[in-house]
Amino acid sequence: MAQTTLHMPKVYQIKIEGELPAAWSDWFNGLLAERDTGANGASTTTLTGPVVDQAALHGILDRIRDLNLKLIAVTELDPRASSPEKC
């Protein structure tokens, strides 16, 4: 008999160029939006949080594209490891 396993959402960090208003977090499935200004003065926003499946991840990435935002990085965070895995 096959065992069933519960599907746990994966946690992602999605970094984009520019500053997004914190209120936009609802547009990105409730991911936490953190803004940062680098040493060179360039602003970025990092969206972090659980994503239930690949279809939801693609939906978030589609929204970034549709808003004409520049995607910098997508990183899957592994809660069991100390370093993130680049996608």
C-alpha positions in Angstrom: 0.0 0.0 0.0 1.4 3.4 -1.0 1.9 6.0 1.7 0.6 9.5 1.2 2.6 12.4 2.2 1.4 15.9 3.0 2.5 18.6 0.6 4.2 21.4 2.4 4.5 24.7 0.6 8.0 25.8 -0.3 9.4 29.2 0.8 10.7 31.5 -1.8 12.5 34.8 -1.9 11.9 36.8 -5.1 14.0 39.9 -5.6 12.9 42.6 -8.0 14.4 45.9 -9.0 12.7 49.0 -7.5 10.5 49.7 -4.5 7.1 48.2 -4.3 4.5 49.6 -1.8 4.0 47.2 1.1 0.3 47.2 0.3 1.1 45.3 -2.9 1.9 42.2 -0.9 -1.7 41.1 -1.4 -1.1 41.1 -5.1 1.6 38.6 -4.6 -0.3 36.0 -2.6 0.5 37.6 0.8 4.3 37.4 0.4 6.2 39.8 2.7 7.6 42.8 0.8 10.9 44.2 2.2 12.5 47.2 0.5 16.2 47.8 0.5 18.5 50.5 -0.9 22.0 49.2 -1.8 25.3 51.0 -1.4 25.0 52.2 -5.0 21.6 53.8 -4.2 19.6 51.3 -6.3 16.4 50.2 -4.6 15.2 46.6 -4.6 12.2 44.8 -3.1 12.4 41.2 -1.8 9.2 39.2 -1.6 9.4 36.3 0.8 7.0 33.6 1.9 5.4 30.2 1.3 4.2 29.3 -2.2 1.8 26.4 -2.3 2.9 24.9 -5.7 4.6 25.6 -9.0 1.4 27.0 -10.5 1.2 29.6 -7.7 4.9 30.5 -8.3 4.3 30.9 -12.0 1.3 33.1 -11.2 3.5 35.4 -9.1 6.2 35.5 -11.8 3.5 36.3 -14.4 2.3 39.2 -12.3 5.9 40.5 -12.0 6.1 40.3 -15.8 2.7 41.9 -16.4 3.7 44.8 -14.1 6.9 45.3 -16.2 9.1 44.8 -13.2 12.7 43.6 -13.5 13.2 40.2 -11.9 16.6 39.9 -10.3 16.5 36.5 -8.6 14.3 33.7 -7.4 15.6 31.7 -4.5 14.0 28.6 -2.9 14.7 28.6 0.9 15.3 25.2 2.4 14.3 25.4 6.1 16.6 22.4 6.8 19.7 24.1 5.3 21.5 27.2 6.3 22.0 28.5 2.7 19.3 29.2 0.1 19.1 27.2 -3.2 19.1 29.3 -6.4 16.4 28.4 -8.9 
